[in-house]
Amino acid sequence: MSFQWKKESLEALDALAERYPSKEALMLPALWKVMEQEGVISMDAIDAVAEYLGVPPMKVYGVATFYTMFHLEPVGTYHIQLCKTLSCALCGKGEILEHLKERLGIDVGETTTDGRFTLSQVECLGSCGTAPVMQINDTLYENLTPMKVDEILEGLE
C-alpha cells in the first residue's frame, strides 16, 4: 500500500511550517498527520515524511519508533496502554495487567481476534499520584482496580 498525503494534511503542515524554525522541526506534527490520516505509519509514509522534511528516512523511522504514540503496525479500535513504571508497579499494576490479559484473552503486544483491543505497556503516563493508571486511546483512567477495569471495558463494549 503506498502512502499519499491528503491535500488537507499538507496544507496543515505548510501552515505550521511558518511557526517552526526549520522544516525538520515539523517531524512530530508530520507523524501526527500521518496517524490522523492513516491510523498507522507505514514505511511508505516514513519515506513521504522524510521527503517532505528533507531528511533521511532513517531519521523519521528513529523518531516514529521512539515514541509509543506512533504505531507502525495497526492497533485495535481501543488501544489499552498500561503504565509500567515504579509508582504503578508499587500500586498494583501487576494485578491489573493479569486481569486485562485474562479478561481480553491476549498478552501484551497482541490484539484481540475481533480487532477491538490492543494491550500495551508503556512508560510513565504522568499520573503517579493516582496509580495504577492506563490510557485507552486518548482517555486516562486512574486509581485502577480489577472491578474498575471491568466497568471501563463494559462501557466500551
Salt bridges, closest charged atoms under 4 A:
GLU11 OE2 - LYS7 NZ 3.82
GLU24 OE2 - LYS59 NZ 2.55
GLU36 OE1 - LYS33 NZ 3.20
GLU98 OE2 - LYS101 NZ 3.34
ASP107 OD1 - LYS101 NZ 3.47
GLU123 OE2 - LYS84 NZ 3.64
ASP150 OD1 - HIS99 NE2 2.65
ASP150 OD1 - ARG103 NH1 2.87
GLU154 OE2 - ARG103 NH1 3.65
GLU157 OE1 - ARG103 NH2 3.04
